[in-house]
Amino acid sequence: MGWFRDLIGQFQVWGATPRSPGWSALRDRWVRENPFCAGCGLKFRLEVHHIIPFHIRPDLELDENNLIQLCRDCHWHIGHLRDWSCHNPHVIDDAAVYRRRYSEARIKN
């Protein structure tokens, strides 16, 4: 029963802080102004990722210095290290390395 209580506790933490009224407008503008994934360069399935998670620092929700644009796959792999309960404090550097390697591999092929 402990694992279930832990699971429910995670959802309570994730959903405990409501989004500010300005989030939707900022997110939409951010996607328009940053039309590529910082990891792989794709232009679709884009998601705005908080470098320091919103549930940890809600005061940084609207801080553009705390945002990076990632596609859905890079959001999962680079932003959350394949675990939605994790966050990657090195997401900017890791996305840049992946983008460079991805670009180099596409040029060689």
Biotite code that builds the C-alpha atoms (Angstrom):
import biotite.structure as struc

atoms = struc.array([
    struc.Atom([0.000, 0.000, 0.000], chain_id="A", res_id=1, res_name="MET", atom_name="CA", element="C"),
    struc.Atom([2.981, 2.346, 0.511], chain_id="A", res_id=2, res_name="GLY", atom_name="CA", element="C"),
    struc.Atom([3.783, 2.490, -3.212], chain_id="A", res_id=3, res_name="TRP", atom_name="CA", element="C"),
    struc.Atom([0.209, 3.586, -3.929], chain_id="A", res_id=4, res_name="PHE", atom_name="CA", element="C"),
    struc.Atom([0.355, 6.334, -1.301], chain_id="A", res_id=5, res_name="ARG", atom_name="CA", element="C"),
    struc.Atom([3.693, 7.489, -2.802], chain_id="A", res_id=6, res_name="ASP", atom_name="CA", element="C"),
    struc.Atom([2.123, 7.567, -6.275], chain_id="A", res_id=7, res_name="LEU", atom_name="CA", element="C"),
    struc.Atom([-0.862, 9.608, -5.075], chain_id="A", res_id=8, res_name="ILE", atom_name="CA", element="C"),
    struc.Atom([1.522, 11.948, -3.227], chain_id="A", res_id=9, res_name="GLY", atom_name="CA", element="C"),
    struc.Atom([3.395, 12.628, -6.470], chain_id="A", res_id=10, res_name="GLN", atom_name="CA", element="C"),
    struc.Atom([0.214, 13.649, -8.215], chain_id="A", res_id=11, res_name="PHE", atom_name="CA", element="C"),
    struc.Atom([-0.692, 15.938, -5.360], chain_id="A", res_id=12, res_name="GLN", atom_name="CA", element="C"),
    struc.Atom([2.708, 17.631, -5.583], chain_id="A", res_id=13, res_name="VAL", atom_name="CA", element="C"),
    struc.Atom([2.506, 17.969, -9.371], chain_id="A", res_id=14, res_name="TRP", atom_name="CA", element="C"),
    struc.Atom([-0.995, 19.388, -9.281], chain_id="A", res_id=15, res_name="GLY", atom_name="CA", element="C"),
    struc.Atom([-0.733, 21.402, -6.086], chain_id="A", res_id=16, res_name="ALA", atom_name="CA", element="C"),
    struc.Atom([0.334, 24.719, -7.612], chain_id="A", res_id=17, res_name="THR", atom_name="CA", element="C"),
    struc.Atom([-2.037, 26.146, -10.200], chain_id="A", res_id=18, res_name="PRO", atom_name="CA", element="C"),
    struc.Atom([-0.641, 27.796, -13.319], chain_id="A", res_id=19, res_name="ARG", atom_name="CA", element="C"),
    struc.Atom([-0.618, 31.571, -13.383], chain_id="A", res_id=20, res_name="SER", atom_name="CA", element="C"),
    struc.Atom([-3.043, 33.334, -15.741], chain_id="A", res_id=21, res_name="PRO", atom_name="CA", element="C"),
    struc.Atom([-0.106, 34.468, -17.899], chain_id="A", res_id=22, res_name="GLY", atom_name="CA", element="C"),
    struc.Atom([1.248, 30.967, -18.604], chain_id="A", res_id=23, res_name="TRP", atom_name="CA", element="C"),
    struc.Atom([-0.847, 30.149, -21.697], chain_id="A", res_id=24, res_name="SER", atom_name="CA", element="C"),
    struc.Atom([0.045, 33.396, -23.462], chain_id="A", res_id=25, res_name="ALA", atom_name="CA", element="C"),
    struc.Atom([3.744, 33.048, -22.624], chain_id="A", res_id=26, res_name="LEU", atom_name="CA", element="C"),
    struc.Atom([3.799, 29.421, -23.760], chain_id="A", res_id=27, res_name="ARG", atom_name="CA", element="C"),
    struc.Atom([2.117, 30.261, -27.067], chain_id="A", res_id=28, res_name="ASP", atom_name="CA", element="C"),
    struc.Atom([4.501, 33.172, -27.706], chain_id="A", res_id=29, res_name="ARG", atom_name="CA", element="C"),
    struc.Atom([7.526, 31.089, -26.728], chain_id="A", res_id=30, res_name="TRP", atom_name="CA", element="C"),
    struc.Atom([6.583, 28.377, -29.241], chain_id="A", res_id=31, res_name="VAL", atom_name="CA", element="C"),
    struc.Atom([6.164, 30.991, -32.006], chain_id="A", res_id=32, res_name="ARG", atom_name="CA", element="C"),
    struc.Atom([9.488, 32.670, -31.216], chain_id="A", res_id=33, res_name="GLU", atom_name="CA", element="C"),
    struc.Atom([11.385, 29.383, -30.750], chain_id="A", res_id=34, res_name="ASN", atom_name="CA", element="C"),
    struc.Atom([10.022, 27.210, -33.572], chain_id="A", res_id=35, res_name="PRO", atom_name="CA", element="C"),
    struc.Atom([12.631, 24.437, -33.285], chain_id="A", res_id=36, res_name="PHE", atom_name="CA", element="C"),
    struc.Atom([13.464, 21.793, -30.708], chain_id="A", res_id=37, res_name="CYS", atom_name="CA", element="C"),
    struc.Atom([16.713, 22.718, -28.936], chain_id="A", res_id=38, res_name="ALA", atom_name="CA", element="C"),
    struc.Atom([17.647, 19.030, -28.944], chain_id="A", res_id=39, res_name="GLY", atom_name="CA", element="C"),
    struc.Atom([16.970, 17.680, -32.415], chain_id="A", res_id=40, res_name="CYS", atom_name="CA", element="C"),
    struc.Atom([15.792, 20.692, -34.396], chain_id="A", res_id=41, res_name="GLY", atom_name="CA", element="C"),
    struc.Atom([12.332, 19.355, -35.209], chain_id="A", res_id=42, res_name="LEU", atom_name="CA", element="C"),
    struc.Atom([9.548, 21.846, -35.829], chain_id="A", res_id=43, res_name="LYS", atom_name="CA", element="C"),
    struc.Atom([6.581, 19.824, -34.584], chain_id="A", res_id=44, res_name="PHE", atom_name="CA", element="C"),
    struc.Atom([5.254, 18.365, -31.332], chain_id="A", res_id=45, res_name="ARG", atom_name="CA", element="C"),
    struc.Atom([6.986, 21.221, -29.494], chain_id="A", res_id=46, res_name="LEU", atom_name="CA", element="C"),
    struc.Atom([6.675, 21.619, -25.756], chain_id="A", res_id=47, res_name="GLU", atom_name="CA", element="C"),
    struc.Atom([7.972, 24.325, -23.458], chain_id="A", res_id=48, res_name="VAL", atom_name="CA", element="C"),
    struc.Atom([10.128, 22.806, -20.726], chain_id="A", res_id=49, res_name="HIS", atom_name="CA", element="C"),
    struc.Atom([10.928, 24.476, -17.413], chain_id="A", res_id=50, res_name="HIS", atom_name="CA", element="C"),
    struc.Atom([14.635, 24.041, -16.689], chain_id="A", res_id=51, res_name="ILE", atom_name="CA", element="C"),
    struc.Atom([13.940, 24.250, -12.972], chain_id="A", res_id=52, res_name="ILE", atom_name="CA", element="C"),
    struc.Atom([10.592, 22.481, -12.632], chain_id="A", res_id=53, res_name="PRO", atom_name="CA", element="C"),
    struc.Atom([7.504, 24.516, -11.937], chain_id="A", res_id=54, res_name="PHE", atom_name="CA", element="C"),
    struc.Atom([6.581, 22.397, -8.920], chain_id="A", res_id=55, res_name="HIS", atom_name="CA", element="C"),
    struc.Atom([9.994, 23.164, -7.354], chain_id="A", res_id=56, res_name="ILE", atom_name="CA", element="C"),
    struc.Atom([10.137, 26.892, -8.201], chain_id="A", res_id=57, res_name="ARG", atom_name="CA", element="C"),
    struc.Atom([6.666, 28.198, -9.131], chain_id="A", res_id=58, res_name="PRO", atom_name="CA", element="C"),
    struc.Atom([8.078, 31.744, -8.958], chain_id="A", res_id=59, res_name="ASP", atom_name="CA", element="C"),
    struc.Atom([10.080, 30.949, -12.137], chain_id="A", res_id=60, res_name="LEU", atom_name="CA", element="C"),
    struc.Atom([7.039, 29.812, -14.119], chain_id="A", res_id=61, res_name="GLU", atom_name="CA", element="C"),
    struc.Atom([7.029, 32.933, -16.319], chain_id="A", res_id=62, res_name="LEU", atom_name="CA", element="C"),
    struc.Atom([10.790, 33.546, -16.345], chain_id="A", res_id=63, res_name="ASP", atom_name="CA", element="C"),
    struc.Atom([11.960, 33.069, -19.939], chain_id="A", res_id=64, res_name="GLU", atom_name="CA", element="C"),
    struc.Atom([15.480, 32.291, -18.679], chain_id="A", res_id=65, res_name="ASN", atom_name="CA", element="C"),
    struc.Atom([13.975, 29.150, -17.143], chain_id="A", res_id=66, res_name="ASN", atom_name="CA", element="C"),
    struc.Atom([12.495, 27.842, -20.420], chain_id="A", res_id=67, res_name="LEU", atom_name="CA", element="C"),
    struc.Atom([13.779, 25.692, -23.248], chain_id="A", res_id=68, res_name="ILE", atom_name="CA", element="C"),
    struc.Atom([11.911, 24.467, -26.305], chain_id="A", res_id=69, res_name="GLN", atom_name="CA", element="C"),
    struc.Atom([11.899, 20.697, -26.785], chain_id="A", res_id=70, res_name="LEU", atom_name="CA", element="C"),
    struc.Atom([9.912, 18.322, -28.963], chain_id="A", res_id=71, res_name="CYS", atom_name="CA", element="C"),
    struc.Atom([7.892, 15.665, -27.176], chain_id="A", res_id=72, res_name="ARG", atom_name="CA", element="C"),
    struc.Atom([10.640, 13.028, -27.521], chain_id="A", res_id=73, res_name="ASP", atom_name="CA", element="C"),
    struc.Atom([13.476, 15.322, -26.385], chain_id="A", res_id=74, res_name="CYS", atom_name="CA", element="C"),
    struc.Atom([11.285, 16.564, -23.536], chain_id="A", res_id=75, res_name="HIS", atom_name="CA", element="C"),
    struc.Atom([11.047, 12.961, -22.298], chain_id="A", res_id=76, res_name="TRP", atom_name="CA", element="C"),
    struc.Atom([14.657, 11.915, -22.995], chain_id="A", res_id=77, res_name="HIS", atom_name="CA", element="C"),
    struc.Atom([16.662, 15.097, -22.368], chain_id="A", res_id=78, res_name="ILE", atom_name="CA", element="C"),
    struc.Atom([14.388, 17.185, -20.148], chain_id="A", res_id=79, res_name="GLY", atom_name="CA", element="C"),
    struc.Atom([13.260, 14.388, -17.827], chain_id="A", res_id=80, res_name="HIS", atom_name="CA", element="C"),
    struc.Atom([15.877, 11.664, -18.386], chain_id="A", res_id=81, res_name="LEU", atom_name="CA", element="C"),
    struc.Atom([13.108, 9.222, -19.364], chain_id="A", res_id=82, res_name="ARG", atom_name="CA", element="C"),
    struc.Atom([11.287, 9.615, -16.048], chain_id="A", res_id=83, res_name="ASP", atom_name="CA", element="C"),
    struc.Atom([8.618, 12.318, -15.676], chain_id="A", res_id=84, res_name="TRP", atom_name="CA", element="C"),
    struc.Atom([9.383, 12.575, -11.951], chain_id="A", res_id=85, res_name="SER", atom_name="CA", element="C"),
    struc.Atom([13.026, 13.549, -12.707], chain_id="A", res_id=86, res_name="CYS", atom_name="CA", element="C"),
    struc.Atom([14.446, 16.753, -14.049], chain_id="A", res_id=87, res_name="HIS", atom_name="CA", element="C"),
    struc.Atom([17.758, 17.363, -15.768], chain_id="A", res_id=88, res_name="ASN", atom_name="CA", element="C"),
    struc.Atom([19.603, 20.403, -14.407], chain_id="A", res_id=89, res_name="PRO", atom_name="CA", element="C"),
    struc.Atom([21.945, 20.141, -17.442], chain_id="A", res_id=90, res_name="HIS", atom_name="CA", element="C"),
    struc.Atom([19.159, 20.195, -20.029], chain_id="A", res_id=91, res_name="VAL", atom_name="CA", element="C"),
    struc.Atom([20.560, 23.198, -21.945], chain_id="A", res_id=92, res_name="ILE", atom_name="CA", element="C"),
    struc.Atom([24.030, 21.687, -22.341], chain_id="A", res_id=93, res_name="ASP", atom_name="CA", element="C"),
    struc.Atom([22.683, 18.206, -23.042], chain_id="A", res_id=94, res_name="ASP", atom_name="CA", element="C"),
    struc.Atom([20.277, 19.517, -25.685], chain_id="A", res_id=95, res_name="ALA", atom_name="CA", element="C"),
    struc.Atom([23.125, 21.395, -27.390], chain_id="A", res_id=96, res_name="ALA", atom_name="CA", element="C"),
    struc.Atom([25.346, 18.299, -27.455], chain_id="A", res_id=97, res_name="VAL", atom_name="CA", element="C"),
    struc.Atom([22.520, 16.160, -28.818], chain_id="A", res_id=98, res_name="TYR", atom_name="CA", element="C"),
    struc.Atom([21.674, 18.744, -31.466], chain_id="A", res_id=99, res_name="ARG", atom_name="CA", element="C"),
    struc.Atom([25.294, 18.929, -32.606], chain_id="A", res_id=100, res_name="ARG", atom_name="CA", element="C"),
    struc.Atom([25.647, 15.144, -32.766], chain_id="A", res_id=101, res_name="ARG", atom_name="CA", element="C"),
    struc.Atom([22.294, 14.776, -34.483], chain_id="A", res_id=102, res_name="TYR", atom_name="CA", element="C"),
    struc.Atom([23.292, 17.365, -37.097], chain_id="A", res_id=103, res_name="SER", atom_name="CA", element="C"),
    struc.Atom([26.703, 15.750, -37.668], chain_id="A", res_id=104, res_name="GLU", atom_name="CA", element="C"),
    struc.Atom([25.136, 12.317, -38.146], chain_id="A", res_id=105, res_name="ALA", atom_name="CA", element="C"),
    struc.Atom([22.648, 13.652, -40.690], chain_id="A", res_id=106, res_name="ARG", atom_name="CA", element="C"),
    struc.Atom([25.429, 15.343, -42.681], chain_id="A", res_id=107, res_name="ILE", atom_name="CA", element="C"),
    struc.Atom([27.500, 12.129, -42.831], chain_id="A", res_id=108, res_name="LYS", atom_name="CA", element="C"),
    struc.Atom([24.587, 10.062, -44.058], chain_id="A", res_id=109, res_name="ASN", atom_name="CA", element="C"),
])
